[in-house]
Amino acid sequence: MHSPRSHTSAIRAHLGAASTWLRARATPRHRGRTATAAGTGPLVRAQARVPTDRSARYAKQLCSHAAWKTPHAQWTEPHGVIEFPDGAGTCRITAEPDCLILAVEAAGPEDLERIQQILGSNIERFAAREHLTVQWTPA
């Protein structure tokens, strides 16, 4: 039988990897970029529309979870924002009655991919009972 404890090791691995990545982004130098140069250049964008009637609940949970790991995370229904360390990117969240919208801007493709992975896996874990999946499209 399936139990929440059966996911404990996978959750710990995800949180460990996400924490390591976020700590690395908080250092002054990452992948040859300085903290001041991280925001320069064109941004890459992606968006996900996740159909659910619990969008406000998941958005609030995502912002609360991110507040422990990022420089800024705020939720004021129906909108939220999460700013990732070192200018890696920003996620704007909108909770519509039947859909959760995640709009991500990142400093580069690698940052975009990592932010999408973090946000997507968090939402999928929070909404495991609904079996939600997050599908990203370029914006």
C-alpha positions as CSV (number, residue, x, y, z in Angstrom):
1,M,0.0,0.0,0.0
2,H,1.1,3.5,-0.8
3,S,1.9,5.8,2.2
4,P,3.3,9.3,2.6
5,R,6.4,7.9,4.3
6,S,7.3,6.0,1.1
7,H,8.2,9.3,-0.5
8,T,10.4,10.5,2.3
9,S,13.7,9.7,0.6
10,A,12.7,11.2,-2.7
11,I,11.5,14.4,-1.0
12,R,14.7,14.6,1.0
13,A,16.7,14.2,-2.1
14,H,14.7,16.9,-3.9
15,L,15.0,19.4,-1.0
16,G,18.7,18.7,-0.7
17,A,19.3,19.3,-4.4
18,A,17.1,22.5,-4.4
19,S,18.8,23.8,-1.2
20,T,22.3,23.2,-2.7
21,W,21.4,25.0,-5.9
22,L,19.8,28.0,-4.0
23,R,22.9,28.3,-1.7
24,A,25.2,28.2,-4.8
25,R,23.1,31.0,-6.4
26,A,23.5,33.1,-3.2
27,T,27.3,33.2,-3.6
28,P,28.8,36.3,-5.3
29,R,30.1,34.3,-8.2
30,H,28.3,31.5,-10.1
31,R,29.1,30.1,-13.6
32,G,31.5,32.9,-14.3
33,R,28.9,35.7,-13.6
34,T,29.2,38.2,-10.9
35,A,26.2,39.1,-8.8
36,T,25.8,42.5,-10.5
37,A,26.1,41.0,-14.0
38,A,23.5,38.3,-13.3
39,G,20.6,40.5,-14.3
40,T,22.1,41.7,-17.6
41,G,21.2,40.3,-21.0
42,P,17.9,39.1,-22.3
43,L,15.6,37.2,-20.1
44,V,14.1,33.9,-21.0
45,R,10.5,33.2,-20.1
46,A,8.1,30.3,-19.7
47,Q,4.6,29.8,-18.4
48,A,2.5,27.0,-17.0
49,R,-1.2,26.8,-16.6
50,V,-2.2,24.1,-14.1
51,P,-5.9,23.3,-14.1
52,T,-7.1,23.0,-10.4
53,D,-9.9,24.4,-8.3
54,R,-7.4,24.7,-5.4
55,S,-5.1,27.2,-7.1
56,A,-5.1,29.7,-4.2
57,R,-4.2,27.0,-1.8
58,Y,-1.3,25.7,-3.8
59,A,0.0,29.2,-4.7
60,K,0.0,30.2,-1.0
61,Q,1.8,26.9,-0.1
62,L,4.4,27.5,-2.8
63,C,5.1,31.0,-1.6
64,S,5.3,29.9,2.0
65,H,7.7,27.1,1.1
66,A,9.8,29.4,-1.0
67,A,10.0,32.1,1.7
68,W,12.4,29.8,3.6
69,K,14.8,29.5,0.7
70,T,14.7,32.6,-1.4
71,P,15.3,36.3,-0.8
72,H,11.7,37.3,-1.4
73,A,8.4,35.4,-1.6
74,Q,5.1,37.0,-1.1
75,W,1.5,35.9,-1.5
76,T,-1.5,38.3,-1.5
77,E,-4.4,36.5,-3.0
78,P,-4.8,36.1,-6.0
79,H,-1.2,37.1,-6.8
80,G,2.2,36.0,-5.6
81,V,5.9,36.4,-6.5
82,I,9.0,34.5,-5.8
83,E,12.5,36.0,-6.5
84,F,15.3,33.5,-6.7
85,P,18.8,34.2,-5.4
86,D,21.5,36.0,-7.3
87,G,19.1,37.4,-9.9
88,A,18.5,33.8,-11.3
89,G,14.9,34.6,-12.0
90,T,11.4,35.5,-10.8
91,C,8.1,33.6,-10.7
92,R,4.8,35.4,-10.8
93,I,1.9,33.4,-9.6
94,T,-1.8,34.0,-10.3
95,A,-4.6,31.9,-8.8
96,E,-7.6,31.9,-11.0
97,P,-10.8,30.0,-9.8
98,D,-10.0,27.0,-12.0
99,C,-6.3,27.4,-12.9
100,L,-2.9,28.1,-11.3
101,I,-0.7,30.2,-13.6
102,L,3.1,30.3,-13.1
103,A,5.0,32.8,-15.2
104,V,8.8,32.5,-14.9
105,E,11.5,34.9,-16.1
106,A,15.1,33.8,-15.8
107,A,18.6,35.2,-16.5
108,G,19.4,32.3,-18.9
109,P,18.2,28.9,-20.1
110,E,20.0,27.0,-17.4
111,D,18.4,29.1,-14.7
112,L,15.0,28.8,-16.4
113,E,15.2,25.0,-16.5
114,R,16.2,24.7,-12.9
115,I,13.5,27.1,-11.7
116,Q,10.9,25.2,-13.7
117,Q,12.1,21.9,-12.2
118,I,11.9,23.3,-8.6
119,L,8.5,24.9,-9.0
120,G,7.0,22.0,-11.0
121,S,8.2,19.3,-8.6
122,N,6.9,21.3,-5.6
123,I,3.5,21.8,-7.1
124,E,3.3,18.2,-8.1
125,R,4.2,17.1,-4.6
126,F,1.8,19.5,-2.9
127,A,-1.0,18.3,-5.2
128,A,-0.1,14.6,-5.2
129,R,-3.7,13.6,-4.4
130,E,-4.9,15.5,-7.5
131,H,-2.2,14.0,-9.6
132,L,-1.4,17.4,-11.1
133,T,1.4,17.8,-13.6
134,V,3.0,21.1,-14.6
135,Q,3.6,21.6,-18.3
136,W,5.8,24.5,-19.3
137,T,5.5,26.5,-22.5
138,P,7.9,29.2,-23.8
139,A,6.4,32.7,-23.2
